[in-house]
Amino acid sequence: GDIKLKNCNACYLVKYCSIKCQKDHRPKHKRACKKQAAELRDELLFKQPESTNLGECPICSLPLPLDPAKSCAGTCCSKTICGGCNYANQKRELEERRDHKCPFCRTPIPDTDEGCDK
């Protein structure tokens, strides 16, 4: 049958047919592997997040997600709030047994409305 090659788990530059083959090649591969793995980590570390034209959450100032299901817009103040701030507000209201209010302007929201227009 066909042999399924496996990538080096650190650098993804080379493929091996077996663990034995990988161990045998390790002394020759170690230096290049460490360099490539460090470059991959740096690339991930310094990669900028996806930019949006939606701006920032007015509560936490983090960029709003591109996926509209991960944020909500208050019908009272028309502010778009990130899902994290909305979740934190709902959790606080439940724990403190408070009425549901807009996370931004604190306008009371009727029980029949979730406060989010998605």
C-alpha positions as a Markdown table, in Angstrom:
| # | Residue | x | y | z |
|---|---|---|---|---|
| 1 | Gly | 0.0 | 0.0 | 0.0 |
| 2 | Asp | 0.8 | 3.6 | -0.1 |
| 3 | Ile | 3.0 | 5.1 | 2.7 |
| 4 | Lys | 1.6 | 8.1 | 4.3 |
| 5 | Leu | 4.4 | 10.7 | 4.9 |
| 6 | Lys | 4.3 | 12.7 | 8.1 |
| 7 | Asn | 5.6 | 16.3 | 8.4 |
| 8 | Cys | 8.2 | 17.3 | 11.0 |
| 9 | Asn | 6.0 | 18.6 | 13.8 |
| 10 | Ala | 8.2 | 21.6 | 14.5 |
| 11 | Cys | 9.1 | 23.1 | 11.1 |
| 12 | Tyr | 6.9 | 21.3 | 8.5 |
| 13 | Leu | 9.8 | 21.5 | 6.0 |
| 14 | Val | 10.5 | 17.8 | 5.7 |
| 15 | Lys | 8.4 | 14.6 | 5.6 |
| 16 | Tyr | 9.2 | 11.2 | 7.1 |
| 17 | Cys | 8.0 | 7.7 | 6.3 |
| 18 | Ser | 8.4 | 6.5 | 9.9 |
| 19 | Ile | 9.5 | 7.6 | 13.4 |
| 20 | Lys | 12.7 | 5.6 | 12.9 |
| 21 | Cys | 13.5 | 7.6 | 9.7 |
| 22 | Gln | 12.8 | 10.8 | 11.6 |
| 23 | Lys | 15.0 | 9.9 | 14.5 |
| 24 | Asp | 17.8 | 8.8 | 12.2 |
| 25 | His | 17.6 | 12.1 | 10.3 |
| 26 | Arg | 17.3 | 14.3 | 13.4 |
| 27 | Pro | 21.1 | 15.2 | 13.8 |
| 28 | Lys | 21.2 | 16.4 | 10.2 |
| 29 | His | 17.9 | 18.3 | 10.4 |
| 30 | Lys | 18.1 | 19.8 | 13.9 |
| 31 | Arg | 19.8 | 23.2 | 13.1 |
| 32 | Ala | 17.5 | 24.0 | 10.1 |
| 33 | Cys | 14.5 | 22.8 | 12.0 |
| 34 | Lys | 15.1 | 25.1 | 14.9 |
| 35 | Lys | 15.7 | 28.1 | 12.6 |
| 36 | Gln | 12.5 | 27.4 | 10.6 |
| 37 | Ala | 10.4 | 26.7 | 13.8 |
| 38 | Ala | 11.6 | 30.0 | 15.3 |
| 39 | Glu | 10.7 | 31.9 | 12.1 |
| 40 | Leu | 7.2 | 30.3 | 12.1 |
| 41 | Arg | 6.7 | 31.3 | 15.7 |
| 42 | Asp | 7.8 | 34.9 | 15.0 |
| 43 | Glu | 5.5 | 35.1 | 12.0 |
| 44 | Leu | 2.5 | 34.0 | 14.1 |
| 45 | Leu | 3.5 | 36.2 | 17.0 |
| 46 | Phe | 3.8 | 39.4 | 14.9 |
| 47 | Lys | 1.0 | 38.7 | 12.4 |
| 48 | Gln | -1.5 | 41.5 | 12.6 |
| 49 | Pro | -5.2 | 40.6 | 13.2 |
| 50 | Glu | -7.6 | 40.8 | 10.4 |
| 51 | Ser | -8.7 | 44.4 | 10.0 |
| 52 | Thr | -12.4 | 45.4 | 9.8 |
| 53 | Asn | -14.2 | 48.4 | 8.8 |
| 54 | Leu | -16.6 | 47.9 | 11.7 |
| 55 | Gly | -14.4 | 49.7 | 14.2 |
| 56 | Glu | -14.0 | 48.8 | 17.8 |
| 57 | Cys | -16.3 | 47.8 | 20.6 |
| 58 | Pro | -17.1 | 51.0 | 22.5 |
| 59 | Ile | -16.8 | 49.1 | 25.8 |
| 60 | Cys | -13.5 | 47.1 | 25.5 |
| 61 | Ser | -12.0 | 48.9 | 22.5 |
| 62 | Leu | -11.1 | 45.6 | 20.8 |
| 63 | Pro | -11.7 | 45.3 | 17.0 |
| 64 | Leu | -15.2 | 44.1 | 16.2 |
| 65 | Pro | -15.3 | 40.7 | 14.6 |
| 66 | Leu | -16.1 | 40.3 | 10.9 |
| 67 | Asp | -18.7 | 37.6 | 11.7 |
| 68 | Pro | -21.9 | 39.5 | 12.7 |
| 69 | Ala | -23.0 | 36.6 | 14.8 |
| 70 | Lys | -20.2 | 37.4 | 17.2 |
| 71 | Ser | -21.4 | 40.9 | 18.0 |
| 72 | Cys | -24.8 | 42.6 | 18.6 |
| 73 | Ala | -26.3 | 46.0 | 17.9 |
| 74 | Gly | -28.4 | 47.7 | 20.5 |
| 75 | Thr | -31.7 | 49.0 | 19.2 |
| 76 | Cys | -31.7 | 51.7 | 21.8 |
| 77 | Cys | -28.3 | 53.4 | 21.1 |
| 78 | Ser | -27.3 | 51.7 | 17.8 |
| 79 | Lys | -23.9 | 50.8 | 19.2 |
| 80 | Thr | -22.4 | 47.5 | 18.1 |
| 81 | Ile | -21.0 | 45.6 | 21.0 |
| 82 | Cys | -18.6 | 42.6 | 20.8 |
| 83 | Gly | -20.0 | 39.3 | 21.9 |
| 84 | Gly | -17.6 | 39.2 | 24.9 |
| 85 | Cys | -18.9 | 42.4 | 26.4 |
| 86 | Asn | -22.5 | 41.4 | 25.7 |
| 87 | Tyr | -21.8 | 38.0 | 27.4 |
| 88 | Ala | -20.1 | 39.7 | 30.4 |
| 89 | Asn | -23.1 | 42.0 | 30.8 |
| 90 | Gln | -25.6 | 39.2 | 30.7 |
| 91 | Lys | -23.5 | 37.1 | 33.1 |
| 92 | Arg | -23.3 | 40.1 | 35.6 |
| 93 | Glu | -27.1 | 40.7 | 35.3 |
| 94 | Leu | -27.9 | 37.0 | 36.0 |
| 95 | Glu | -25.5 | 36.8 | 38.9 |
| 96 | Glu | -26.7 | 40.0 | 40.5 |
| 97 | Arg | -30.4 | 39.3 | 39.5 |
| 98 | Arg | -30.7 | 42.6 | 37.7 |
| 99 | Asp | -33.0 | 43.5 | 34.8 |
| 100 | His | -31.6 | 43.1 | 31.3 |
| 101 | Lys | -30.1 | 46.4 | 30.0 |
| 102 | Cys | -28.1 | 47.5 | 27.0 |
| 103 | Pro | -24.4 | 46.9 | 27.8 |
| 104 | Phe | -23.5 | 50.3 | 26.5 |
| 105 | Cys | -26.3 | 52.8 | 27.4 |
| 106 | Arg | -28.0 | 50.8 | 30.1 |
| 107 | Thr | -31.4 | 51.3 | 28.6 |
| 108 | Pro | -33.8 | 48.6 | 30.0 |
| 109 | Ile | -34.6 | 45.9 | 27.4 |
| 110 | Pro | -38.0 | 44.1 | 27.5 |
| 111 | Asp | -37.9 | 40.4 | 28.4 |
| 112 | Thr | -39.2 | 39.5 | 24.9 |
| 113 | Asp | -36.2 | 41.1 | 23.2 |
| 114 | Glu | -32.6 | 39.8 | 23.6 |
| 115 | Gly | -31.1 | 43.3 | 23.0 |
| 116 | Cys | -29.4 | 42.1 | 19.8 |
| 117 | Asp | -30.4 | 42.7 | 16.2 |
| 118 | Lys | -28.5 | 40.1 | 14.3 |
